[in-house]
Amino acid sequence: MARRARRYEADSKLNVKKIIAVIVFILVVVMFIIGIKFLLSNHTESASGKVETVTYYTVYDNGKWGVINSYGDIVIEATYDDMIVIPDSTKAVFVCLYDINYGDGTYKSKAINAKGKEIVQGYEKVEAIANYDESKNIWYENNVLKVQKNGKYGLCDFSGKEILPCEYDNIDTIKGITNSLLISKDGKYGLCDNSGNIIIEPNYTKIENIEDDYKNGYIVVNTEGKYGIIGFDKSTILECNYEEIKGIYSNNLFVVKSSGKYILIDNQGQTVLENAFDDVKDINGDYIIAEKGGKIGVIDIYGQTKIGFDYDEIRVASTDNYIAKKNDKYGIVNINGEEKLAFDAIDISYVSSGDFFIADYLENENLISRVIDSNFETKITGIVSEVNEEKGYLRVYTEDNYKYYNFKFEEKASSTFLTTNTLFLSKKDGKYGFVDKDGNVVVDYIYDDATEQNSSGYAAIKKDGLWGAIDAKGKVVVEPEYNLDNNTKIDFISTWHLCEDPNANYYLDV
C-alpha cells in the first residue's frame, strides 16, 4: 500500500509537469496570435507584396475633417468641424475638436484610435504638442500629448498613461528642438523630456536651446537676469554669472557677454579669447565665425585672422571650407582665405554626407544648379529636385529628363534607389509613361508630365494641363481632369490629392 501510494504521488507530480507544459504552450500560442494581430493592426501588404507600416493622413471633405490611411481607406469619417491632428503619422492616434463654439472660442477635445475609441480619458482637454523647424514647417512631438485637468496641464503618452501630473500653468516647446518641453509654474520656467522626466525645475525666467540638439544643454536665465547653462543630464555647465550667452557651441567653448563685451570661454568658465571681435556668429572646432566692424570673417581661438573680415555672411561647410556672401552673391572660401569658387551664385548649400556643394545660378532668367565636388569641379548641371541623404542619391532634371545619380555622381537607373517601387517614371519622345524594374512598359507614353510613385503606391499623371492618378499597377484611379496649378506639390493617395499648401499636409477628395 505504501509503495502504491508513493507510486501514485510520483505519477501525480509527472502529470502536473505535463499540465504546466500544456498551459505554457497554450499561453505561448495565444501570445503569438495576439502579437501577430498587433503587428497586422498597423501593417498591411502593399501592391508590391511587401508588408509596410500604415501611414495616416488628415482629409477635408464637404466642409468636414476626417482621416484616411496610406491606401486611401477612410479610417475616421469626415464629420469633425475642425482639422484633426495626427501627431505621429505611423500611429493611430488622432486628436479631434468637437462641440466648438466659435462665438466664445470654447471647445472640447479628445484623442481617439482607428476605431473611434477614446484613448485618453479623465481630462478637460487633450492636445497634440506642435513644434516648428527653421522654415516654419509644423511637426508634432511624438508619443506625448498635453492634457488639462482643473485648469492645470500635464502629459500623457499615446496609451493614455499620465507621465507628468497636471500641476503646471502651461506646457510648450522650445522651437525646433525635440524632446524638450517647457513647463511653467508661477511665472517661472523649467524643462522636462517627452517621458515626463524633469530636467530643470521651474525656477528660471527664460530657457533657450543651444544650437539644434537638446544634448548640447540649455541656456537658463535666473530671476536676477543672469545667464547660465544646464546640461540635459541636469548638470550645471556654467553658473548664472553672465549678461548673455549665445546659443552656439563647439568643443566645450561658449560665447558669453561679460562687462558689456562678448568673450570666448571654456566649460570651466575660463576665458579663452577676448577683445578679438564685436560678436560671434558660429564656432567650428577651433575656428570662430566672428563679426568686426560690421563685416564677417574667421579667426582661430588664438585670435589669428584666417579669413579676412570682408564678407556679409559666412556659413560652415566642410572642415576647411566656408560658404560666404559678398556683394549679394555667394562663393566658397577656404580657411586660408583663398576663394575656391567665384562669387556669382545666388545661393550655395553643402551636403555633408556626400561632401559636395549645390550652387544655384540665374542664367537667362532661368534657375540652374551645379553639383560641385570637393575639388570644386562641376559634376552635374541641371535642376536638383531631390537630395536623399538616407539612400544616397540626387534626382536632377537635366537634358529634358529626370535622372538619378549616386553621391559619386554616377548616373543610375531609378530602380537602384527606389527599391520599394513597382513602377518607375520614364520619358520617350517628349511624353511620360511608366516601366517596371526590368524596363518593360506598364503605362504607355501618353502623359505630358508625371511624378514618381509615392510611398503609398500612387503616382500623379498630367495630360492637357490637368492632373489625375494611377495606382501601383498602373491603373488609372483618377482621370486627368483636375487643375492643380496652385499646388506647390502634386501628390495623390487614391482619389485624394494634397492641398495647395504642403505644410498644412492634408488631402482633399477630388
N, C-alpha and C positions, 0 to 999 in steps of 0.2 A: 504493500500500500504506500509505504513511504517512498519507494523508488518510483512508483507510478505517479505519485504527487509531484516528485521532483521533475519527472519527465514532462508532466503537464505544464509546470512552470516554465521549463525551458522552451517548450513549444509556444507558450504564450508570449514570451519575450521575442521569439523569432517572428511571430505574427505581427506584433507591434511594430517591429522594424519595417516589415513589408508594408503595413498600413501607412506609416510615416513616409516611406518612399513613394507610395502611390499619391499621397496628399501633396508631397513636394513636387512630383511630376505634374499633377493637375495644376498646381499653382504656377509652375513654370509655363505650362501651355496657356493658361489664362493670361499671364503677364505678357507672353509673346503676342497673343491676339490683340490685347489692349495696345501694346507697343506698335503693332502694325497699323491698327486703326488710327492711332495718334499720328503716325508718320503720314498716312494717306489723307488725314484730315487737312493737312496743309501742303500736300504734294499731289501732283497729278501727272499724267503721262502726256507729253507734248506730241505734236504731229510727227515729230522725228522719232518717236518711240522712247524718248528718254524721260525719266522721272525728274521733274523740275519743281522748284518752290513756287507756289502760287503767289502772285502779287495782286494787291488790291488798289483800286482807283476810285476817287470820288467822281460822280457823274451828276449832270444837271439836265433835267428833262421836264418840259412843260411847267417851268417855274418852281420845280421841287428838286430836292437833292437826295441822292442815294449812293450805292456802292456797287461796282462790278468787280469781277476778278479778271485775271490776265487773259482769259479766253472769251471775255465778253458776256459771261453769265451774270445775271443780276443776283447779287448777294443780299443787299438791302434795298427794298423797293424805294423809288424816288417819291417819298411822302413828307420829307422834312423841309421846313421853311428856310433853314439856314444851312450853309455849307457844312458837310460832315468832314471832320478832320480825322485823318489816318496817320497817327504818329510814326508807325513803322509799317511800310507798305507790304512787308512779308508776314505780318501778324494780323489776325482777325480781331483787331481792337479798334472800334470806331466811336469817336466822341461826337455826340449829337446834341443839338439845342432844340428845345420844344417849349410850347406854351409861351411863345415870345410876345411880349407886349412892347411894340415899337414906340408907343406913346411915352411910357416911363422908363423904358430900357431894361425891364426885368425879363427874366427867362429862367427856365430850368435846364439842366444838362444831365447827361448820363453817358456811360461807356458801355457799349454792347458788343457781343460777339457776332459771328456769322449767322447765328440762329435768332438774333434779335434779343437775346437774353442779357440782362444787366450783369456786368462783371463786377463793378464797384458799387457797393450799397452802403447806406447809412450816412451819406454826406449831403450837404446842401447843394454843392456844385462839384463838377468834375471837369477838369480842363487838360488839354494837351499843352505841353510847355514849348512855346515857339522860340526859335533862335534864328539868327541870320548870319550869312557869310559876308565877305567884303563886298560882294556885288549885290547885296541886299536880297539874295535868294533865300527864301524861307525854308527852314527844316525844323524838325521836332526832336526833342530829347527821346532817346529810345528807352523802353522798358520802365518808364516812370510817368505818373500822372499827378497833377496838382489837384488837391481836394480841399474842400472848405467845410468846417463844422463850427457852429456857434460863432460865426464871423471870423474865425482864425483858419490859417492854412497849414497843410501838411502834405505828405507824399504817400502815394500808393504805388505798388508795382502793377504790372499788367494782369496779374492774377487777382487783384483786389486786396492784397495784403498791405496793411499800413506799415510803412517803413520809416516814417517821420511823423510824430504826433502833431495834431492840429493846434499849434500854440504860437504861430508866427503871424505877424501882421501882413506879410506878403512873401512870396517866393518868386524869383525872377532869374534870368540867365545872365551870365557875362557874355556879351555878344561875340559870337564866333568861336567860343571855347566850349568843348564838350565836357561832360562830367563835372561841371562846376555850377552850382546853383546858389544864388544869393538868397539868404534868409534874413528877414528884418524883424526887429522887435524893439519897441520903444524908441524908434528913430535911429537905431544903430543896426549895422550890418555884420553878418557872419557868412559862413560858407559851408555847404555840405556837398557830398558827391551824389551820384544817381542811385546809390544804395541807401541813402539816408544817413550816412556816417557824417558826423560833424567834424569838419576840418578846422574851421575857425569859429570861435564863439562870437555871437553878435555884440561885439564891443567897439566896433570901428565906424567912423562916419563915411568911409568910402573903401571899396575894394576893387582893384583893377587887375587885368591879366598882364603877364609878361610874354610878349610875342603871341604865338598862336597855339601853345601847348601848355596844358594845365600842369604838366610835370616840371615846368620851369618855376613854379611858385606864383605867389600873388603879392601885388603891392597893396599895402594897407595904410590907412590914414587914421591916426588916433584923434581923440577929442580936442587935442591941442593943435591939430593941423599939421602934425609931423608925420613924415613918411617912413615906412619900413618894409621889410619883405618877410613873408611867412611861406615856408615850403608846403607842398602837397602832403608831405609826411608830418605836418604840424610843427616842424622845427622852425625856430627863429633864425633866419639867414642874416637879416640886418635889423638892428633895433630901430625904433621910430625916433630917429635923430635928425632927419633931413627935411629940407624945404620942399623937395620934389624928387621923385625917382622916375626915370624914363622907362617905358615898357620894352626895353631892348636888353639883350643878354648874350654873352658868349664867353666860354672858358672861365666861368666864375668871375666875370668882370661886369660891373654895373655903372650906369651913368646917374649921378646924383647931383642935386643942387645944394650947395652949402655956402653961406655968406653971399648969396646972390649970384654965384658962379657955378657952372657945370664942371664937375671933375670926374675922373675915372677912378673907381675904387675896386678892390677885390672883395671876396665874401667875408673877409675878416675886418672889413671897414678901413683897410689901409689904403692911402692914396697911391695910385699907380701913375696918374698923369693929370696935370693941371696947367692952366694958362697956355694951352695949345690950340684952343678952339672957342668959338662962341656957342656952338651947340653940337650935338651928336645925333646923327640920323640912324646909324646902324653900326653893329660890331661884327666883324667877320674874322674869327680867330684872333690873331694879333694885330689886325688892321681895323682902323676906325674910319667910317664914312662920316666926315665932320663938315660943319659949316663955319666959314670965316669970312667976314666982310661981305656977307650976302651971297657968296659962292660956295660950291661944294667941291671937296677934294678928299683924298685918303691919306691918313698918316698911320704910322705904327705906334705901338704902346710906349715907345721912347720919344715920341714927338717928332720923328723924322717924316718929312713930306715924301710920300710915294707917288701920289697923283696930285698934280697941282690944283689949286683952288680956282679952276677955270670953267666949271660946269654948273648947269642949272639943276641937274639931278644926277645921282649915281645910284645904281642898284647892283647888288651882289649877283654874279652869275656863277661861273666856275671858280675854282680855288684862286686862280691868279688873274681872272678877267672880270671886268665890270661893264655893265650896260650904262651908258652915260648919255646925257642930253645937253645939246649946245645949239643955240640959235634955232630952237624949236625942232631940231632934228636929232635922231638917235644914232649912235655908233657904239663901238666897243673899244675900250682902252684897257691895257694890262697893268699889273701892279707896278711896273716900272715907268708908267706914264706914257707908253707907246700906244698910239692909236692903231688898232688892228683892223678895224672896219670903219670905212668912211661914214661921216655923219650926214647921211642923206635918207635914212629910213624914217617912216612916221611912227614906228614902234618896233621894239625887239623883245622877244621873250626867250628864255633859256629852259631847255628840257634836260633836267639833271640826269634822269635815268638813261638817256641816250647820249649825253654830253654833246648836244648840238643846239644851235640857235635857229629861231624862226624870225626873219626880218620882213616887215611889211613895207611896201613901197607903193606910191602912186605913179602909174605910168599911163600917160594919155588919159588921165582922169579915171583910170581903172585900177582897182586894188590888185596887187600881185605880191605873192610871198616867195621868199627864197629860203630854203633849208640849207644852213651853213654848218659845216663840220667844225671840229675843234682846231683845225688848221686854217679856218676862215675861208674855205673853198666852198662855193655854191654847188650843192649836190642835186637839188631838186628845185624846179621852178614851177609855180602854179598857185592854186588857191587851196590852202590847207583847211580841210573841212573837219578833220578829227585827228587828235593825238591821243592814242590809247596807251598809256604807260603800263597798265597792267598786262596787256597782251603784247606790248612792244611793237606797235605799228603806227604808220601815218596813212591817212586817207587824203589824197590830193587830187583836185580836179586839174588836169593838165592834158594838153594835146586833145582837147574836146572830149575828155573821158575821165571817169574816176579811176584812179589807180592806187594800189596798196604797196607800201614799202615797209620793210623791217628797219630797225634802227641802225643797220649797216648800209641803208639806202639802196637795198636790193629790191627790185620790183618782184612781187609775189602775187599769186592768184588770191582773190579774196577768201577763198575756202581755206587757205592756210591759217587765217586768223579767226574767221567767223565759223568756228568749229561746230556750233550748235545749229547753224542754219540748214534749212532744207533747200532753199532757193538762193541764187546769187544774181545780183543785178548785172546785166550785160548790155552792151550797146553795139548796134550794127546799122550801117547806112543811116546814121543820124537818129535812129529810133531805139527805144529801150525795150528789153524783154528780160526774161529770167531763165537761167540754166541750173541744172543740178550740179553736184560736186564733180561729176565726170565731164561736164561741159555740154551735156545733152539739153536741147532747148525744151523747156517746160511751158513757158509763156512766150508767145510769138513777139517779134519786134514790131509792136504797133503803137507804143506809147511815146509821148513827147518828153516825158520826164517820169521819174520813179524814185523810190527810196529803197534802201536795203531792208531786208526783213528785220523786224524788231524782235525783242526777247519773247514776245507773245506769239510770234509766228506770222504776223501780218506785215504786208508791205503796201505802201501807197503808190498809186498809179495816176498819171495825168494824161488827159487827151483833150485836145481842142480847148485848152485853158481851164479844164475842170478836173477835179480830183475824185478818186474812188479808192478801193482797196481790194487786195486779194489775200487769200489765206495761205497756209503753209504748203498746200498742194497746188497753188496757182489758180484756184477757183475764185472767180470774182464774187465778192460778198457785198461790195458797194459799187454800183456803176459810176463811171466818171461823170458826175453831174453836179458837183458842188464847187462853188468858187471859194477858195481859201487863200486869196491873195493877201489878206491882212494877217495871216498866220505866220509867225516867225519860224515855226517848226511844224512840219507836217507829220502827223502820226495817227494811226488808226489802231483800235482794238475792236475787232469785229466791225459792227456798224457804227461804233462811236469814234469821234475824232477829237484830238486835243484842241483845247480852247486857244484863242488868239494869243493870250499871254502864257507862255510856257512855265513861267514862275508860279502861276496860280495852280497849274498841274491838275486840272480836272478835265473831264471828257463830256462831249455833247452828243446826243443822239441825232445823227444827221437825218 
